[in-house]
Amino acid sequence: MGKFLVYALFALSLNLVWGYTGLLSLGHAVFFGLGGYMLGLAYSLQNGVPPFMSRFGIEEIPLVMRPLESVPLALLLGILVPGVVAGLIGYFIFTSKVSGTYFSIITLALAMLFEMFVVNMQAYTGGFNGLMGLPRFPVNGEPLPLMTYYFIVLGVTALAYLFTKWLMETHFGKVVKSIREHESRIQFFGYNPARFKIFVFTVSGMLAGLSGMLYVPMNGFISPQDVGVVMSTSVVVWLAIGGRGTLMGPVLGALAVNWLSNLLSEQYPTLWQLFLGAVVVLIVLFLPNGLYGTLEHWWKERSLHRAEKETKAVLLTESKVDLKKAGWRA
């Protein structure tokens, strides 16, 4: 369940970009991986040069990696580095007015490149095997109890949810939603959409990095499969199933899809991916707004219909009263 909450936080980060800004990022796992590898490498360096480095004849920790010897500093870098990378990527993309399909293709290529980079730099990243045997936030030499860490993840995810809710209710959030609906009209009112997109992409990258750091202690390892195309497309599926552009949609989608994956893989170990794919296709075809998005839309329509009926009833009652006062009989 704790890993599902980490996935929910990761989905919330993508929701800022795709759900509210209308930019489909197919490489969001890059930021997830940057955060995860920052903390994973920090744990690996606590006892000097780790085995995956010493196998390649490395006898001293490289200068560029020495800041990671401090776990608190690694926690800070795990948020800042993905944010800076996202900001730089966003600056070059959005100031060049790249959007739509081209933006998605560029981010997909970045995910592929980052995955290849992690695999090829095996002397410093553990390569295809990744980083294994990572502890769960050791306190006084002992790993943090699983239940305690679960509540930490739950609290961080709740804070991220509230932050996202607050951000989208501000004037900034309203402008971002307007960019999604009609970018050229926003430019007419004097706003620069590129600046808003860069900021949202940066914040989204920081949240993704945070989720990556929480993933490492919960999972005990991180590998290239967690930072490339597979993870990037998985979070898109979670968001599409739950309902993008809503607050609860990413959480519901991440929890539902991963719970269903675990259930089907236990019952049908050879066919579970086929069954899961069929469920995803059916939901996308018949519930294009996702599970929570469809439910939210239905509830709003129901509330509006009820309000209209109540208004008509009040107006009819007032009309009868007015007619009686005038000496008429309705």
CORHUJO-V339588 format. One line per field, one symbol per residue. ss: DSSP state (A for helix, B for strand, O for the rest). psi: psi as a letter, one per 20 degrees, with the letter a starting at -180 (. if undefined). burial: # if it has 16 or more other ideal C-beta (glycine too) atoms within 10 Angstrom, else .. A space follows every 10 residues. Layout:
ss->???
psi->???
burial->???
This chain:
ss->OAAAAAAAAA AAAAAAAAAO OOOOOOOOAA AAAAAAAAAA AAAAOOOOOO AAAAOOOOOO OOAAAAAAAO AAAAAAAAAA AAAAAAAAAA AAAAOOOOOA AAAAAAAAAA AAAAAAAAAA OAAAAOAAAO BOOOOOOOBO OBOOOAAAAA AAAAAAAAAA AAAAAAAAAO AAAAAAAAAA AOAAAAAAOO OOAAAAAAAA AAAAAAAAAA AAAAAAAAAO OBOAAAOOAA AAAAAAAAAA AAOOOOAAAA AAAAAAAAAA AAAAAAAOOO OAAAAAAAAA AAAAAAOOOA AAAAAAAAAA AAAAAAAAAA AAAAAAAAAA AAAAAOOOOO
psi->hhhhhghggg hhghhhgggh ikoopjkiig hghggghghg hghhjhkbpr highhjjpiq pqhiihhiho gghhgghigg ghgggggggh ghghhjkpac hhgggghghh ggghghgggh lhhiiibhia prkprnmpok ipqpqghghg hggggggggh ghgggggiir hghhgghhgh gnhhhhhhjj qnhggggggg hggghghghg hhhhhghhhi rprhhijbhg hghghggghh ggoqjrgigg ggggggghgh ggghhhhmhi jhhggghggg ggghgimhjr ghgggggghg ggggghhggh ghgghgghgh ghhghijrp.
burial->.#.####### ########## ########## ########## #####....# .##....... #......#.. ...##.#### #######.## #.##....#. ..##.###.# #..##..##. .#.####..# #..#.##... ........## .##..##..# #..#..##.. ..#..#.### ..#..#.... ..##.##### ########## #########. #########. ########## ########## ########.# ...#...... .#..##...# ..#...#.## ######.... .......... .......... ..........
